[in-house]
Amino acid sequence: METLNAGWQFHRGDIKNYFLRSPATDNTQWQTINIPHTWNATDILPQHKRTPYRDIGFYKKTIRNFVKQNDQRYYLYFEGANQETDLYINNQKAGNHKGGYTAFCFDITSYLKTGDNVITIRVNSLFNADIPPLSADFTFFGGIYRDVYMITTAGLHFTLSDYASSGVYIETPAVNNTNGTVKVKSTIVNQTPVSQKFVLQTIITDQENKEISRLNKELVIAAGQQLTAEQLSNNITGIRLWSPDKPYLYRAETQLLLNNQVIDEVTNPIGFRWFKFGPDSGFQLNGKPLKLMGANRHQDYPGMGNALPDEIHYSDMKLLKDMGANFVRLAHYPQDPAVLHAADELGLLVWEEIPLVNEITISKAYNDNARNMLHEMIRQHYNHPSVILWGYMNEIYWKHRFIDSSLVNLHTQKTIELAKQLEAIARSEDKNRYTAMAMHNYPLYEKSGLSDIPMIAGWNLYHGWYYDNFEDFGKFMDAQHKLHPKRIHLISEYGAGSDPRVHTDKPVRFDFSIEGQKRFLESFIKQIQERPYIAGATVWNLIDFSSEMRVDATPRINNKGLTTVNRTPKDAYYLYQAALSKKPVLKIAETDYQQRCIQLKSGQQEAIQTIDIYTNLAKAELFLNNQSLGSKATADHKISWDVLFKQSGEYMLKIVAQGDTATYEDRLPITVNLVPSDLKTIKNMDLAINAGSHYSFRDDHSGTIWLPDQPYQPGSWGYINPDKKPKIEKIASLEDINNTDLDPLYQSMRTGMKQYKFDVADGWYEVELLCVEPLPKMRRFADSPEPPPHPGGLRIMSVMINNMPFLHDVDLIKDYGYNNPLREKIMVKASNGNGITLDFTPNAIVSGIRVRAVE
């Protein structure tokens, strides 16, 4: 078994009649690539327009000077290709596979010849109503994005045709704290012309490679036949259990011996453990209660799409383990084998699921593909001790609101029928694990009875983010537990978006501030841990991830991650570390807010800022520039100080805490810029205002911090409204602002103001104005319905600066279009102590104002 990853030729786009062309007339343009590969890794980056990025790709490779052995079999094994794959060997079709997230294998023996062999692969990622997923909150990358292997076997071998599994299945049917048994089920195929007498042998070894059991069985198999044999070990004493704290793995080498020679061998991990779920007690592992706590994980990386090397898969799992987690949900599809191997080795319990997301198609082909995906996932990953849950639907009623009303009942009925089929398959395939379904806060799950089908009800809940308040989460779950006292509950998703550039001391729902994410997760962790009947929870998401159709603070990125897309931890990551880790944790949770620009109120000379630290130690002491600010006790993994900053400058924060055996500390440098209320006192003034917003926004390119808006105060700056009441036009569900990556700056705006005044000192200033016309209808995703193009005339605005025309009768829709920003500047002279005044027509709209002194 060896990879066949290097030196492929690739062509993006369909090639009509490719297999009818002769080499002399074929003018196809190819590029050399290596696998793993995806062709749309950069299509979905913010600087690209939203265009159809799903496509067809051709791959070809010539295996030169191949010597075909008549007594051997040859297979091409794909760990994953998205989403439909056609394989051709020497221009003959050798196989087809539908589905982008499970492995598949083709027997290519009859297509190969001695000499040169041309492998051609056509991968189609275009939308297909019969292949799940139909839609989802993640990017559908196309291509052969996981490893490809050439596998050579003897004529007698373990089957590779059992849903691309290893052909060997491991169980531990009887386990206690000290003893256990191992059951091995193997499927062998004889593709030789004669009957074969052979020995099936399994050798079980520990981590020191010491043999602890050997199983042998003599068998006979007829020519061209397949058989399945079982082996059961005697009671193995002195075993070491597998758990998240101590993930001890044994190894099973299952071999075929012919004439005392090993002709085929499959190696699998063994983890001795047992577990159960209860409606009141939650989850138990090896007879002890264990709260399942962790995160969801998607499989992409910037610039790579989903074509990741094994090292990144492993490092993501290590990132989760270092956070103190014991649980991961692989959303929303089976992931690379490297992920499961890492979970086994690191000690992460796994919920794995097939990609039935948002909706189904009512067709036999769709159901067939869904059932096949479930068989593939379970059989391919059956032997991983980390896996405890098989899932098969996620928010499957999410698109019910877009279905024609005459078809809703039929869709509901067919969804239930398919769920029952998948539930039956999962329970038949694996009697030792549990089944699960992830449901969002939507009454139809209960009304239709869909929530009663899986063994475990998974809930995707966002109280205080998309709806309601934080505390409504606990009320919802308590009501569920009371209504269904025998149901097992697990929180499959909860989370809040955050952009490290956005900060506020008064977070509100859906503002994407770092502080808002922290407050959300602080509340949810506490509520989850207070309820023993909640078996566990996985936060959405471990990592910010690519989502082509999402329109949040960061375009095409779902930024509910505990880390950024490049795996830099956000402050909330350290909250989880403090809450979950058994190692001492002490972290100043202001890593995302090291550059602060604070607008002082009238009469103020100094500012108070809240500093959070996350820790699992009993108490800690905070120092500012080596001066103690006092010691405080920890509550709910957190301590906060209100810190007084007396002047602008650089500061060093230090936190110190005493553990059982050592003293721990953490340091964080921060820079504070206190902006005086009296603008005339500011030298070299550069004042940037995030109009209509309660949060500050940092432009990472220039380092400029755009301050929250405020009403006008004499001597300072701010807006003046005719009715004295502030009016903010804030996009409740954010929009993708075109031609910029400063979306949070434009995603808030002020309307209805009469003026903005800046009481600056006399002199020359550059005044810059930022405006955008938002879509009139809120959208959560970019594929949500848009209004038809507007002919213009909806908003015609003019702006005067110090009685000089700046913008005159600008029609934002006609001249720029929806979500296309206007950013213009003008030189203005302030004189006679009158400062700078911007006058707006009544229907004007503004997202940002910058006033910069010019010498």
Solvent accessible surface area in square Angstrom, and as a share of the most:
residue,aa,sasa,rsa
1,M,146,0.65
2,E,117,0.52
3,T,63,0.37
4,L,24,0.12
5,N,28,0.14
6,A,63,0.49
7,G,39,0.37
8,W,0,0.00
9,Q,54,0.24
10,F,5,0.02
11,H,42,0.19
12,R,85,0.31
13,G,17,0.16
14,D,52,0.27
15,I,11,0.05
16,K,140,0.59
17,N,105,0.54
18,Y,28,0.11
19,F,52,0.22
20,L,152,0.75
21,R,84,0.31
22,S,51,0.33
23,P,131,0.83
24,A,100,0.77
25,T,101,0.58
26,D,42,0.22
27,N,118,0.60
28,T,22,0.13
29,Q,142,0.63
30,W,56,0.20
31,Q,103,0.46
32,T,95,0.55
33,I,18,0.09
34,N,93,0.48
35,I,6,0.03
36,P,40,0.25
37,H,25,0.11
38,T,13,0.07
39,W,19,0.07
40,N,0,0.00
41,A,14,0.11
42,T,65,0.38
43,D,33,0.17
44,I,12,0.06
45,L,47,0.23
46,P,55,0.35
47,Q,139,0.62
48,H,78,0.35
49,K,164,0.70
50,R,75,0.27
51,T,81,0.47
52,P,129,0.81
53,Y,21,0.08
54,R,43,0.16
55,D,38,0.20
56,I,11,0.06
57,G,0,0.00
58,F,3,0.01
59,Y,0,0.00
60,K,51,0.22
61,K,38,0.16
62,T,45,0.26
63,I,29,0.14
64,R,161,0.59
65,N,127,0.65
66,F,32,0.13
67,V,94,0.54
68,K,54,0.23
69,Q,82,0.36
70,N,153,0.78
71,D,107,0.55
72,Q,60,0.27
73,R,56,0.20
74,Y,7,0.03
75,Y,6,0.02
76,L,0,0.00
77,Y,32,0.12
78,F,0,0.00
79,E,16,0.07
80,G,0,0.00
81,A,0,0.00
82,N,4,0.02
83,Q,5,0.02
84,E,29,0.13
85,T,0,0.00
86,D,14,0.07
87,L,0,0.00
88,Y,33,0.13
89,I,0,0.00
90,N,34,0.17
91,N,83,0.42
92,Q,98,0.43
93,K,106,0.45
94,A,15,0.12
95,G,17,0.16
96,N,57,0.29
97,H,15,0.06
98,K,73,0.31
99,G,0,0.00
100,G,1,0.01
101,Y,10,0.04
102,T,5,0.03
103,A,7,0.06
104,F,6,0.03
105,C,27,0.16
106,F,21,0.09
107,D,48,0.25
108,I,0,0.00
109,T,11,0.06
110,S,93,0.60
111,Y,57,0.22
112,L,8,0.04
113,K,106,0.45
114,T,91,0.53
115,G,24,0.23
116,D,61,0.32
117,N,0,0.00
118,V,53,0.31
119,I,0,0.00
120,T,1,0.01
121,I,0,0.00
122,R,53,0.19
123,V,0,0.00
124,N,31,0.16
125,S,1,0.01
126,L,75,0.37
127,F,122,0.51
128,N,47,0.24
129,A,42,0.32
130,D,42,0.22
131,I,1,0.01
132,P,0,0.00
133,P,6,0.04
134,L,14,0.07
135,S,18,0.11
136,A,16,0.12
137,D,26,0.14
138,F,11,0.05
139,T,8,0.05
140,F,10,0.04
141,F,7,0.03
142,G,0,0.00
143,G,0,0.00
144,I,0,0.00
145,Y,1,0.01
146,R,7,0.02
147,D,17,0.09
148,V,0,0.00
149,Y,40,0.15
150,M,18,0.08
151,I,16,0.08
152,T,58,0.34
153,T,14,0.08
154,A,30,0.23
155,G,5,0.05
156,L,2,0.01
157,H,1,0.00
158,F,4,0.02
159,T,4,0.02
160,L,23,0.11
161,S,90,0.58
162,D,24,0.13
163,Y,73,0.28
164,A,7,0.05
165,S,4,0.03
166,S,37,0.24
167,G,0,0.00
168,V,0,0.00
169,Y,21,0.08
170,I,13,0.07
171,E,48,0.21
172,T,28,0.16
173,P,75,0.47
174,A,54,0.42
175,V,27,0.15
176,N,73,0.37
177,N,98,0.50
178,T,79,0.46
179,N,37,0.19
180,G,1,0.01
181,T,20,0.12
182,V,0,0.00
183,K,58,0.24
184,V,0,0.00
185,K,77,0.33
186,S,0,0.00
187,T,11,0.06
188,I,0,0.00
189,V,22,0.12
190,N,0,0.00
191,Q,64,0.28
192,T,28,0.16
193,P,126,0.79
194,V,87,0.50
195,S,66,0.43
196,Q,28,0.12
197,K,138,0.58
198,F,4,0.02
199,V,40,0.23
200,L,0,0.00
201,Q,15,0.07
202,T,0,0.00
203,I,20,0.10
204,I,0,0.00
205,T,8,0.05
206,D,18,0.10
207,Q,99,0.44
208,E,123,0.55
209,N,100,0.51
210,K,134,0.57
211,E,75,0.33
212,I,55,0.28
213,S,18,0.11
214,R,116,0.42
215,L,19,0.09
216,N,87,0.45
217,K,75,0.32
218,E,126,0.56
219,L,33,0.16
220,V,96,0.55
221,I,4,0.02
222,A,53,0.41
223,A,40,0.31
224,G,57,0.55
225,Q,99,0.44
226,Q,111,0.49
227,L,41,0.20
228,T,76,0.44
229,A,8,0.07
230,E,82,0.37
231,Q,8,0.04
232,L,115,0.57
233,S,5,0.03
234,N,130,0.66
235,N,85,0.44
236,I,14,0.07
237,T,101,0.59
238,G,63,0.61
239,I,13,0.07
240,R,133,0.49
241,L,37,0.18
242,W,0,0.00
243,S,23,0.15
244,P,8,0.05
245,D,94,0.49
246,K,144,0.61
247,P,31,0.19
248,Y,15,0.06
249,L,26,0.13
250,Y,11,0.04
251,R,80,0.29
252,A,0,0.00
253,E,36,0.16
254,T,0,0.00
255,Q,16,0.07
256,L,0,0.00
257,L,27,0.13
258,L,40,0.20
259,N,132,0.68
260,N,135,0.69
261,Q,120,0.53
262,V,75,0.43
263,I,47,0.24
264,D,27,0.14
265,E,77,0.35
266,V,24,0.14
267,T,72,0.42
268,N,14,0.07
269,P,26,0.17
270,I,3,0.02
271,G,5,0.05
272,F,0,0.00
273,R,27,0.10
274,W,84,0.30
275,F,26,0.11
276,K,113,0.48
277,F,14,0.06
278,G,11,0.11
279,P,44,0.27
280,D,90,0.46
281,S,61,0.39
282,G,2,0.02
283,F,3,0.01
284,Q,39,0.17
285,L,10,0.05
286,N,14,0.07
287,G,46,0.44
288,K,143,0.61
289,P,106,0.66
290,L,47,0.24
291,K,55,0.23
292,L,0,0.00
293,M,5,0.02
294,G,0,0.00
295,A,0,0.00
296,N,0,0.00
297,R,0,0.00
298,H,4,0.02
299,Q,6,0.03
300,D,15,0.08
301,Y,56,0.21
302,P,55,0.35
303,G,46,0.44
304,M,71,0.32
305,G,2,0.02
306,N,5,0.03
307,A,14,0.11
308,L,2,0.01
309,P,53,0.33
310,D,64,0.33
311,E,123,0.55
312,I,27,0.14
313,H,3,0.01
314,Y,87,0.33
315,S,55,0.35
316,D,0,0.00
317,M,0,0.00
318,K,81,0.34
319,L,31,0.15
320,L,0,0.00
321,K,48,0.20
322,D,69,0.36
323,M,0,0.00
324,G,22,0.21
325,A,2,0.01
326,N,19,0.10
327,F,0,0.00
328,V,0,0.00
329,R,0,0.00
330,L,0,0.00
331,A,0,0.00
332,H,7,0.03
333,Y,5,0.02
334,P,1,0.00
335,Q,1,0.00
336,D,4,0.02
337,P,34,0.21
338,A,17,0.13
339,V,0,0.00
340,L,0,0.00
341,H,86,0.38
342,A,1,0.01
343,A,0,0.00
344,D,2,0.01
345,E,95,0.43
346,L,22,0.11
347,G,0,0.00
348,L,0,0.00
349,L,0,0.00
350,V,0,0.00
351,W,1,0.00
352,E,0,0.00
353,E,1,0.01
354,I,2,0.01
355,P,1,0.01
356,L,0,0.00
357,V,4,0.02
358,N,14,0.07
359,E,37,0.17
360,I,7,0.03
361,T,28,0.17
362,I,65,0.33
363,S,36,0.23
364,K,154,0.65
365,A,43,0.34
366,Y,1,0.00
367,N,31,0.16
368,D,49,0.25
369,N,19,0.10
370,A,0,0.00
371,R,61,0.22
372,N,50,0.25
373,M,5,0.02
374,L,0,0.00
375,H,36,0.16
376,E,6,0.03
377,M,0,0.00
378,I,0,0.00
379,R,65,0.24
380,Q,30,0.13
381,H,12,0.05
382,Y,17,0.06
383,N,18,0.09
384,H,13,0.06
385,P,7,0.04
386,S,0,0.00
387,V,0,0.00
388,I,0,0.00
389,L,0,0.00
390,W,2,0.01
391,G,1,0.01
392,Y,0,0.00
393,M,1,0.01
394,N,6,0.03
395,E,21,0.09
396,I,2,0.01
397,Y,1,0.00
398,W,24,0.09
399,K,39,0.17
400,H,9,0.04
401,R,142,0.52
402,F,103,0.43
403,I,30,0.15
404,D,86,0.45
405,S,102,0.66
406,S,92,0.59
407,L,82,0.41
408,V,40,0.23
409,N,123,0.63
410,L,72,0.36
411,H,29,0.13
412,T,16,0.09
413,Q,92,0.41
414,K,62,0.26
415,T,2,0.01
416,I,29,0.15
417,E,66,0.30
418,L,0,0.00
419,A,0,0.00
420,K,119,0.51
421,Q,67,0.30
422,L,0,0.00
423,E,13,0.06
424,A,62,0.48
425,I,23,0.12
426,A,1,0.01
427,R,113,0.41
428,S,80,0.52
429,E,34,0.15
430,D,4,0.02
431,K,169,0.71
432,N,86,0.44
433,R,21,0.08
434,Y,35,0.13
435,T,2,0.01
436,A,0,0.00
437,M,1,0.00
438,A,0,0.00
439,M,0,0.00
440,H,30,0.13
441,N,55,0.28
442,Y,72,0.27
443,P,103,0.65
444,L,32,0.16
445,Y,1,0.00
446,E,53,0.24
447,K,174,0.74
448,S,28,0.18
449,G,23,0.22
450,L,0,0.00
451,S,2,0.02
452,D,96,0.49
453,I,22,0.11
454,P,11,0.07
455,M,61,0.27
456,I,0,0.00
457,A,2,0.01
458,G,0,0.00
459,W,4,0.02
460,N,1,0.01
461,L,0,0.00
462,Y,16,0.06
463,H,3,0.01
464,G,7,0.07
465,W,8,0.03
466,Y,45,0.17
467,Y,61,0.23
468,D,75,0.39
469,N,89,0.46
470,F,61,0.26
471,E,92,0.41
472,D,32,0.17
473,F,0,0.00
474,G,1,0.01
475,K,128,0.54
476,F,43,0.18
477,M,0,0.00
478,D,60,0.31
479,A,60,0.46
480,Q,15,0.07
481,H,37,0.17
482,K,173,0.73
483,L,119,0.59
484,H,42,0.19
485,P,80,0.50
486,K,182,0.77
487,R,23,0.09
488,I,18,0.09
489,H,0,0.00
490,L,0,0.00
491,I,0,0.00
492,S,0,0.00
493,E,8,0.03
494,Y,0,0.00
495,G,0,0.00
496,A,1,0.01
497,G,0,0.00
498,S,0,0.00
499,D,3,0.02
500,P,29,0.18
501,R,27,0.10
502,V,1,0.00
503,H,5,0.02
504,T,11,0.06
505,D,117,0.60
506,K,149,0.63
507,P,44,0.28
508,V,86,0.50
509,R,126,0.46
510,F,18,0.08
511,D,6,0.03
512,F,4,0.01
513,S,0,0.00
514,I,1,0.01
515,E,16,0.07
516,G,12,0.12
517,Q,1,0.00
518,K,2,0.01
519,R,65,0.24
520,F,1,0.01
521,L,1,0.00
522,E,34,0.15
523,S,27,0.18
524,F,0,0.00
525,I,2,0.01
526,K,86,0.36
527,Q,19,0.09
528,I,0,0.00
529,Q,73,0.32
530,E,97,0.43
531,R,41,0.15
532,P,93,0.59
533,Y,18,0.07
534,I,0,0.00
535,A,0,0.00
536,G,0,0.00
537,A,0,0.00
538,T,0,0.00
539,V,0,0.00
540,W,9,0.03
541,N,0,0.00
542,L,0,0.00
543,I,4,0.02
544,D,8,0.04
545,F,2,0.01
546,S,7,0.04
547,S,0,0.00
548,E,5,0.02
549,M,54,0.24
550,R,2,0.01
551,V,1,0.01
552,D,4,0.02
553,A,1,0.00
554,T,37,0.22
555,P,4,0.02
556,R,12,0.04
557,I,30,0.15
558,N,1,0.00
559,N,2,0.01
560,K,4,0.02
561,G,0,0.00
562,L,0,0.00
563,T,0,0.00
564,T,26,0.15
565,V,37,0.21
566,N,88,0.45
567,R,36,0.13
568,T,72,0.42
569,P,35,0.22
570,K,0,0.00
571,D,1,0.00
572,A,1,0.01
573,Y,8,0.03
574,Y,31,0.12
575,L,1,0.01
576,Y,0,0.00
577,Q,37,0.16
578,A,3,0.02
579,A,17,0.13
580,L,27,0.14
581,S,21,0.13
582,K,162,0.69
583,K,154,0.65
584,P,65,0.41
585,V,12,0.07
586,L,21,0.11
587,K,46,0.20
588,I,0,0.00
589,A,0,0.00
590,E,6,0.03
591,T,35,0.20
592,D,18,0.10
593,Y,28,0.11
594,Q,49,0.22
595,Q,87,0.39
596,R,6,0.02
597,C,19,0.11
598,I,23,0.12
599,Q,25,0.11
600,L,10,0.05
601,K,101,0.43
602,S,78,0.50
603,G,71,0.68
604,Q,82,0.36
605,Q,142,0.63
606,E,69,0.31
607,A,9,0.07
608,I,109,0.56
609,Q,22,0.10
610,T,62,0.36
611,I,0,0.00
612,D,2,0.01
613,I,0,0.00
614,Y,0,0.00
615,T,0,0.00
616,N,55,0.28
617,L,19,0.09
618,A,83,0.64
619,K,123,0.52
620,A,2,0.02
621,E,53,0.24
622,L,0,0.00
623,F,37,0.15
624,L,21,0.11
625,N,77,0.40
626,N,116,0.60
627,Q,129,0.57
628,S,50,0.32
629,L,65,0.32
630,G,32,0.31
631,S,66,0.42
632,K,87,0.37
633,A,79,0.61
634,T,36,0.21
635,A,68,0.53
636,D,80,0.41
637,H,45,0.20
638,K,40,0.17
639,I,7,0.03
640,S,38,0.25
641,W,8,0.03
642,D,105,0.54
643,V,1,0.01
644,L,67,0.34
645,F,0,0.00
646,K,135,0.57
647,Q,125,0.55
648,S,56,0.36
649,G,30,0.29
650,E,148,0.66
651,Y,25,0.09
652,M,69,0.31
653,L,0,0.00
654,K,32,0.14
655,I,0,0.00
656,V,35,0.20
657,A,4,0.03
658,Q,111,0.50
659,G,12,0.12
660,D,152,0.79
661,T,127,0.74
662,A,41,0.32
663,T,84,0.49
664,Y,65,0.25
665,E,93,0.42
666,D,25,0.13
667,R,121,0.44
668,L,14,0.07
669,P,73,0.46
670,I,3,0.01
671,T,57,0.33
672,V,1,0.01
673,N,71,0.37
674,L,12,0.06
675,V,12,0.07
676,P,47,0.30
677,S,13,0.09
678,D,66,0.34
679,L,2,0.01
680,K,96,0.41
681,T,83,0.48
682,I,43,0.22
683,K,178,0.76
684,N,123,0.63
685,M,7,0.03
686,D,69,0.36
687,L,4,0.02
688,A,3,0.03
689,I,0,0.00
690,N,0,0.00
691,A,0,0.00
692,G,1,0.01
693,S,4,0.02
694,H,57,0.26
695,Y,4,0.02
696,S,9,0.06
697,F,0,0.00
698,R,40,0.14
699,D,13,0.06
700,D,85,0.44
701,H,144,0.64
702,S,74,0.48
703,G,47,0.45
704,T,20,0.12
705,I,28,0.14
706,W,2,0.01
707,L,3,0.01
708,P,42,0.27
709,D,21,0.11
710,Q,14,0.06
711,P,76,0.48
712,Y,53,0.20
713,Q,51,0.23
714,P,117,0.73
715,G,27,0.26
716,S,0,0.00
717,W,0,0.00
718,G,0,0.00
719,Y,17,0.07
720,I,41,0.21
721,N,9,0.04
722,P,91,0.58
723,D,92,0.48
724,K,171,0.72
725,K,143,0.60
726,P,85,0.54
727,K,114,0.48
728,I,83,0.42
729,E,63,0.28
730,K,65,0.27
731,I,17,0.09
732,A,71,0.55
733,S,12,0.07
734,L,5,0.02
735,E,1,0.00
736,D,13,0.07
737,I,2,0.01
738,N,59,0.30
739,N,136,0.69
740,T,34,0.20
741,D,54,0.28
742,L,11,0.06
743,D,0,0.00
744,P,2,0.01
745,L,0,0.00
746,Y,4,0.01
747,Q,1,0.01
748,S,0,0.00
749,M,0,0.00
750,R,5,0.02
751,T,8,0.05
752,G,23,0.22
753,M,2,0.01
754,K,108,0.46
755,Q,35,0.15
756,Y,0,0.00
757,K,52,0.22
758,F,0,0.00
759,D,18,0.09
760,V,1,0.00
761,A,38,0.29
762,D,83,0.43
763,G,25,0.24
764,W,126,0.44
765,Y,14,0.05
766,E,29,0.13
767,V,0,0.00
768,E,17,0.08
769,L,0,0.00
770,L,0,0.00
771,C,0,0.00
772,V,0,0.00
773,E,5,0.02
774,P,9,0.06
775,L,17,0.08
776,P,90,0.57
777,K,115,0.49
778,M,110,0.49
779,R,13,0.05
780,R,65,0.24
781,F,19,0.08
782,A,12,0.10
783,D,77,0.40
784,S,21,0.14
785,P,77,0.49
786,E,107,0.48
787,P,37,0.23
788,P,106,0.67
789,P,129,0.81
790,H,66,0.29
791,P,116,0.73
792,G,15,0.15
793,G,48,0.46
794,L,94,0.47
795,R,30,0.11
796,I,83,0.42
797,M,1,0.00
798,S,18,0.12
799,V,0,0.00
800,M,72,0.32
801,I,0,0.00
802,N,40,0.21
803,N,125,0.64
804,M,80,0.36
805,P,94,0.59
806,F,35,0.14
807,L,16,0.08
808,H,139,0.62
809,D,81,0.42
810,V,17,0.10
811,D,12,0.06
812,L,1,0.00
813,I,11,0.05
814,K,147,0.62
815,D,84,0.44
816,Y,77,0.29
817,G,20,0.19
818,Y,37,0.14
819,N,7,0.03
820,N,38,0.19
821,P,28,0.18
822,L,1,0.01
823,R,98,0.36
824,E,77,0.34
825,K,120,0.51
826,I,43,0.22
827,M,87,0.39
828,V,0,0.00
829,K,109,0.46
830,A,0,0.00
831,S,46,0.29
832,N,134,0.68
833,G,45,0.43
834,N,105,0.54
835,G,1,0.01
836,I,0,0.00
837,T,22,0.13
838,L,0,0.00
839,D,40,0.21
840,F,18,0.07
841,T,46,0.27
842,P,122,0.77
843,N,59,0.30
844,A,1,0.00
845,I,0,0.00
846,V,0,0.00
847,S,0,0.00
848,G,0,0.00
849,I,0,0.00
850,R,45,0.17
851,V,0,0.00
852,R,88,0.32
853,A,32,0.25
854,V,45,0.26
855,E,201,0.90
